[in-house]
Amino acid sequence: MKTQYYTAASLDGFIADADNSLDWLHQFDMTEDYPDFIRDVGALAMGSTTYEWILANLSRSNTDHLRLWPYEQPTWVFTSRSLPTLPSADVRFVSGDVRPVHEQMVTAADGRNIWLVGGGELVGQFHDYGLLDELIVTVASVTLGGGAPLLPRAITMPPLRLITARTYGNAFVQLHYEVPRKRE
Ligand SMILES: NC(=O)c1ccc[n+]([C@@H]2O[C@H](COP(=O)([O-])OP(=O)(O)OC[C@H]3O[C@@H](n4cnc5c(N)ncnc54)[C@H](OP(=O)(O)O)[C@@H]3O)[C@@H](O)[C@H]2O)c1
């Protein structure tokens, strides 16, 4: 069981542009590895901007099939606000300390991985408590010049450990890193 931050980013380190748009990403065919990745996921966590982006995107879809909540696994949404839900979605709203939430996620995942969907600051909160095991970042061949940061934390000594680097077509490089444990 691993806690993984799996996301796509621009070459200059942003996961959404300054308007919270992903149009820069959706111009491409998505990477081929997602079905294998999601098969091993047992629980998800995301911040409210990401959650609201998914809801808005679903409501823009023009077929019933695409209007459904896309995840079968339980999803924890971090927010200090009261947000709408979808009848088909197993979504749990939480706020504050990520540690008790992570414990609940581990139990629910039952041996499968935990997917930290984003954004970067929320993932940083998990990292602050040593709860982030891996980063899987698919870097697209665009720069955004600003927007939502990939991971606004300094991870330098020890550095991340590169496990694999794969290319997908002529637009993506996927970098899979392990987060080293700090020496006591
Ligand atoms: N490229 C990709 O693959 C990818 C992946 C994921 C996301 N995205 C995009 O990237 C952007 C990320 O947005 P973002 O940086 O604003 O991050 P976010 O994590 O989606 O949302 C941040 C919000 O989550 C809530 N939050 C975070 N930590 C909390 C805590 N401990 N307790 C309570 N609430 C907490 C706060 O909102 P409240 O005001 O609700 O309290 C905070 O303003 C979105 O546009 C999303 O669609 C892209």
The ligand as an ORCA input file, in Angstrom:
! r2SCAN-3c Opt
* xyz 0 1
  N      -3.149     18.462    -13.820
  C      -3.860     17.594    -13.123
  O      -3.826     16.382    -13.398
  C      -4.633     18.076    -11.938
  C      -4.847     17.228    -10.849
  C      -5.531     17.710     -9.747
  C      -6.018     19.013     -9.745
  N      -5.830     19.791    -10.827
  C      -6.311     21.191    -10.844
  O      -5.397     21.954    -10.081
  C      -6.078     22.965     -9.348
  C      -5.742     22.781     -7.879
  O      -6.354     23.774     -7.149
  P      -5.777     24.263     -5.735
  O      -4.340     24.518     -5.832
  O      -6.704     25.350     -5.279
  O      -5.916     23.001     -4.769
  P      -7.085     22.084     -4.185
  O      -6.377     21.215     -3.185
  O      -7.881     21.410     -5.222
  O      -8.060     23.078     -3.392
  C      -7.581     23.890     -2.354
  C      -8.693     24.110     -1.350
  O      -8.964     22.903     -0.627
  C      -9.350     23.218      0.708
  N      -8.380     22.630      1.625
  C      -7.086     22.266      1.388
  N      -6.531     21.728      2.493
  C      -7.492     21.749      3.448
  C      -7.557     21.315      4.812
  N      -6.501     20.723      5.409
  N      -8.718     21.476      5.474
  C      -9.793     22.059      4.874
  N      -9.790     22.479      3.601
  C      -8.665     22.332      2.904
  C      -9.367     24.754      0.803
  O     -10.625     25.236      0.331
  P     -11.966     25.633      1.135
  O     -12.178     27.071      0.840
  O     -13.038     24.780      0.523
  O     -11.747     25.352      2.593
  C      -8.353     25.128     -0.273
  O      -8.497     26.442     -0.743
  C      -7.566     22.802     -9.672
  O      -7.916     23.689    -10.711
  C      -7.680     21.364    -10.190
  O      -8.728     21.183    -11.106
  C      -5.118     19.370    -11.905
*
